[in-house]
């Protein structure tokens, strides 16, 4: 079964990745060096198709090309094949023993690359500039988001929030404690992409019996509640998948306790979802945690801030689109320069390594 998610993305905090957390849980890693997303994706997709027949796999997508893979993870075998540039691994800790590298650079035609060197350098420079612009707009959007949170926080009843969180804890965990250490993984359930925000919430929870859809407003305690549930699960030895917010990686959007068959997630925009089946339920923190009517009393302020937020996220998204356009131009040159037989050999080497 495939588990689709992201491990890196352009956020209000810059480009933020969770590859270090993944790699710390693995026994062996194969890094692909010198390739690019469009070049590596076919080989990774082929690997995913083969491994899907054998058990659970993690399919890690690229946020600039969200339909293309940048890594494949085999959690049961503690293996992964990863685009090294996305993981930003500078130095191997135990080469050959725990880490292997396939270098694609040897398969490029130097003359083609040299002939297009100016265009490659220009595209790379433009991408770096657009990236900085995207982050600036996401950061400004986050500032507006925090102003909205400040409004709602003033109406938040902390005692109610704590009481309802305790009730939810009892409902989720009951008296369950497992005599082991909790396995914790960190991922993104979605990301900002050139086409706007996208998420894998329903895919990731498709085999979960009980899904709790959190509704509410910014600043009404959704992420704080999820963090408390994570702490409780770790204390009880229950494995937890932590899904961070693709806009602010310090905030949480979803936790999954697969051993319990329970997923709890923020089901508000930009990853808004509604219950679809009998095991789904809504947990409305606005109704449960908030006193008064901020939506009515501060309506004009909230609408103005949200309008500014949307404008800034749109501008950031436009820059992501510019990055995608330049990246495609850049990679097209490398695709032209790549020997087809060489990349076929790389695919075979990846498959052989995984089969070892």
C-alpha positions in Angstrom: 0.0 0.0 0.0 1.2 3.5 -0.9 1.5 6.3 1.7 1.8 9.6 -0.1 3.4 12.5 1.6 5.9 15.3 1.4 9.1 15.7 3.4 10.2 19.1 2.2 8.5 22.4 1.1 8.7 26.1 0.8 7.1 27.6 3.9 6.9 30.8 5.8 10.1 29.6 7.6 12.0 29.0 4.3 12.6 25.6 2.7 12.0 23.2 5.6 12.6 19.4 5.3 12.2 16.4 7.5 14.7 14.1 5.8 17.0 14.0 8.8 14.2 12.6 10.9 13.4 9.9 8.3 17.1 8.9 7.8 17.5 8.5 11.6 14.9 5.7 11.5 16.5 3.8 8.5 19.1 1.0 8.3 20.2 1.6 4.7 19.9 4.5 2.3 20.6 4.7 -1.4 21.3 8.3 -2.5 20.9 9.4 -6.1 23.4 12.2 -6.9 23.5 14.5 -9.9 19.9 13.9 -11.0 16.8 16.1 -11.0 13.2 15.4 -10.2 11.9 14.8 -13.8 14.9 12.5 -14.5 14.7 10.5 -11.3 10.9 10.2 -11.1 10.4 7.4 -13.8 13.0 5.2 -12.0 11.4 5.9 -8.6 7.9 5.3 -9.9 9.0 2.0 -11.4 10.5 1.1 -8.0 7.3 2.1 -6.2 5.2 0.0 -8.6 7.4 -3.1 -7.9 7.6 -2.6 -4.1 3.9 -1.9 -3.8 3.2 -5.6 -4.4 5.3 -6.5 -1.4 4.0 -4.3 1.3 3.7 -0.7 2.6 5.8 1.9 0.8 6.3 5.6 1.4 6.0 7.8 -1.8 7.6 11.1 -1.1 6.6 13.8 -3.7 8.3 17.0 -4.8 6.4 20.1 -3.9 7.4 22.0 -7.1 6.3 19.0 -9.2 3.7 17.5 -6.9 3.0 14.5 -9.2 6.6 13.5 -9.3 8.6 11.5 -6.7 11.8 12.5 -5.0 12.1 9.5 -2.7 10.7 6.0 -2.0 10.7 4.6 1.5 10.3 0.9 2.5 9.6 1.2 6.2 9.3 -2.5 7.0 12.7 -3.1 5.5 14.1 0.2 6.8 15.3 1.2 3.4 15.0 4.3 1.3 16.1 5.6 -2.1 16.4 9.4 -2.0 17.4 12.2 -4.2 20.4 13.4 -2.3 19.9 17.1 -3.2 16.4 17.1 -1.6 17.8 15.5 1.6 20.7 18.0 1.6 23.1 15.3 3.0 26.6 16.9 2.8 28.6 13.9 4.2 28.0 10.2 4.4 28.4 8.8 7.9 29.1 5.2 7.1 29.6 4.8 3.3 28.9 1.5 1.7 28.0 -0.1 5.1 24.8 1.9 5.6 24.8 4.4 2.7 25.4 3.9 -1.0 25.5 6.5 -3.8 24.7 6.3 -7.5 26.1 9.3 -9.5 24.1 10.2 -12.5 26.5 13.0 -13.6 28.6 10.4 -15.6 25.7 9.9 -17.9 25.5 13.5 -19.2 26.9 14.7 -22.5 29.3 17.4 -21.5 29.2 19.2 -24.9 25.5 19.7 -24.7 25.7 21.1 -21.2 28.6 23.3 -22.1 26.7 24.6 -25.1 23.8 25.6 -22.8 25.9 26.7 -19.8 24.7 30.3 -20.0 21.0 29.3 -20.0 21.5 26.8 -17.2 23.3 29.4 -15.0 20.6 32.1 -15.7 17.8 29.6 -14.9 19.4 28.7 -11.6 19.9 32.3 -10.7 16.3 33.2 -11.5 15.0 30.2 -9.5 17.0 31.4 -6.4 15.6 34.9 -6.7 12.0 33.6 -7.1 12.5 31.3 -4.1 13.5 34.3 -1.9 10.4 36.2 -3.2 8.1 33.2 -2.4 9.4 32.9 1.1 9.1 36.7 1.7 5.4 36.6 0.7 4.7 33.4 2.7 6.3 35.1 5.7 4.2 38.2 5.3 1.1 36.0 4.9 2.1 34.3 8.1 2.3 37.6 9.9 -1.3 38.3 8.8 -2.3 34.8 9.9 -0.8 35.5 13.4 -2.8 38.7 13.7 -6.0 36.6 13.0 -4.9 34.1 15.7 -4.4 37.0 18.2 -8.0 38.0 17.7 -9.4 34.5 18.4 -6.9 33.7 21.2 -8.5 36.5 23.3 -11.8 34.6 23.2 -10.2 31.2 23.9 -11.3 29.6 27.2 -8.2 27.8 28.4 -10.0 25.8 31.0 -12.6 24.5 28.5 -9.8 23.7 26.0 -7.9 21.7 28.6 -11.0 19.9 29.8 -12.1 18.9 26.3 -8.5 17.9 25.3 -8.5 15.6 28.3 -11.8 14.1 27.3 -10.4 13.5 23.8 -7.3 11.9 25.2 -9.5 9.4 27.1 -11.6 8.7 24.1 -8.5 8.1 21.9 -6.2 6.2 24.3 -8.6 4.8 26.9 -6.3 2.7 29.2 -4.0 1.6 26.3 -0.2 1.5 27.1 2.3 -0.6 25.2 5.5 -2.0 26.7 7.8 -0.4 24.1 9.2 2.8 22.9 7.0 4.9 20.7 8.1 5.1 17.0 7.7 8.7 15.9 7.8 10.0 12.3 7.7 13.5 11.0 6.1 14.4 7.6 4.0 16.9 5.7 0.4 15.9 4.8 0.5 18.7 2.1 2.5 21.5 0.6 2.3 24.8 -1.2 2.7 24.0 -4.9 2.7 26.1 -8.1 -0.9 25.1 -8.5 -1.8 26.1 -4.9 -2.0 24.0 -1.7 -2.4 20.3 -2.1 -2.8 17.5 0.5 -2.9 13.7 0.9 -5.2 13.7 4.0 -7.8 11.3 2.6 -5.2 9.0 1.0 -3.2 8.8 4.3 -6.3 8.0 6.3 -8.1 5.7 3.8 -7.5 2.6 5.9 -8.2 4.3 9.3 -11.3 3.2 11.1 -11.9 6.3 13.1 -11.2 9.7 11.6 -11.7 12.9 13.7 -12.1 16.0 11.6 -11.0 19.1 13.7 -12.9 22.2 12.8 -12.3 25.7 14.1 -10.5 29.0 13.5 -6.9 30.1 13.6 -5.7 30.5 17.2 -8.4 28.3 18.7 -6.0 25.5 19.9 -6.0 22.9 17.1 -2.2 22.5 16.9 -1.7 22.7 20.6 -4.3 19.9 21.2 -2.5 17.7 18.6 0.8 18.3 20.3 -0.6 17.2 23.6 -1.9 14.0 22.0 1.5 13.3 20.6 3.1 13.7 24.0 0.5 11.3 25.5 1.1 8.7 22.8 4.9 8.8 23.3 4.4 8.4 27.1 2.2 5.3 26.4 4.6 3.7 23.9 2.1 4.2 21.0 3.5 4.8 17.6 2.6 8.2 16.0 2.8 9.8 12.6 3.2 13.5 13.0 2.1 15.6 10.0 3.4 19.2 10.1 1.7 22.3 8.6 3.1 23.0 5.1 2.8 26.7 5.8 4.3 26.7 9.3 6.3 23.6 10.0 6.3 24.3 13.7 2.6 23.8 13.8 0.8 20.4 13.5 -2.0 19.5 11.1 -2.5 15.8 11.7 -1.5 12.9 13.9 -2.2 9.2 13.1 -2.1 6.4 15.6 -2.2 3.4 13.3 -2.0 0.9 16.1 -5.3 2.3 17.4 -6.9 2.9 14.0 -7.3 6.6 14.7 -6.4 9.7 12.8 -7.0 13.3 14.0 -6.5 16.2 11.7 -7.2 19.8 11.0 -9.9 19.7 8.4 -10.1 23.5 7.7 -8.7 25.4 4.7 -6.4 25.0 2.9 -7.0 21.3 3.5 -10.7 21.4 4.1 -12.4 18.0 4.2 -15.8 16.8 5.5 -16.8 13.4 7.0 -17.6 10.8 4.4 -18.3 7.6 6.2 -19.7 6.1 9.4 -16.4 6.2 11.3 -15.9 9.9 10.7 -16.6 12.5 13.3 -16.2 16.3 13.8 -14.5 17.9 16.8 -15.3 21.6 16.6 -12.8 23.5 18.8 -14.6 26.8 18.0 -17.7 25.6 19.6 -16.0 23.8 22.4 -13.1 26.1 23.3 -14.3 29.7 22.5 -16.4 32.1 24.5 -18.3 34.9 22.8 -18.7 35.5 19.1 -15.4 36.8 17.6 -16.7 36.0 14.1 -19.4 38.7 14.7 -17.7 41.1 17.0 -14.4 41.3 15.0 -15.8 40.5 11.6 -14.3 43.5 9.7 -10.8 43.1 11.2 -10.9 39.3 10.4 -12.0 39.8 6.9 -9.4 42.4 6.2 -6.6 40.3 7.6 -7.7 37.2 5.7 -7.9 39.2 2.5 -4.3 40.4 2.9 -3.3 36.8 3.8 -4.8 35.4 0.6 -3.2 38.1 -1.5 0.2 37.3 -0.1 -0.2 33.5 -0.5 -1.3 34.1 -4.1 1.8 36.1 -4.8 3.9 33.4 -3.2 2.2 30.8 -5.3 2.9 32.8 -8.5 6.6 32.8 -7.6 6.4 29.0 -7.1 5.0 28.8 -10.6 7.9 30.8 -11.9 10.3 28.4 -10.2 8.5 25.5 -11.8 8.8 27.1 -15.3 12.5 27.8 -14.9 13.1 24.4 -13.3 11.5 22.7 -16.3 13.7 24.7 -18.7 16.7 23.8 -16.7 15.9 20.0 -16.4 15.0 19.8 -20.1 18.6 20.6 -21.0 19.9 17.9 -18.7 17.3 15.5 -20.1 18.6 16.2 -23.6 22.1 15.6 -22.4 21.4 12.3 -20.6 22.1 9.0 -22.3 19.0 6.9 -22.3 21.0 3.7 -21.8 22.7 5.2 -18.8 19.5 6.1 -17.0 18.1 2.6 -17.7 21.2 1.2 -16.1 20.6 3.4 -13.1 17.0 2.0 -12.8 18.4 -1.5 -12.8 21.0 -0.6 -10.2 18.3 0.9 -7.9 16.2 -2.3 -8.3 19.2 -4.5 -7.6 20.1 -2.6 -4.5 16.6 -2.8 -3.1 16.5 -6.5 -3.8 19.8 -7.2 -2.0 
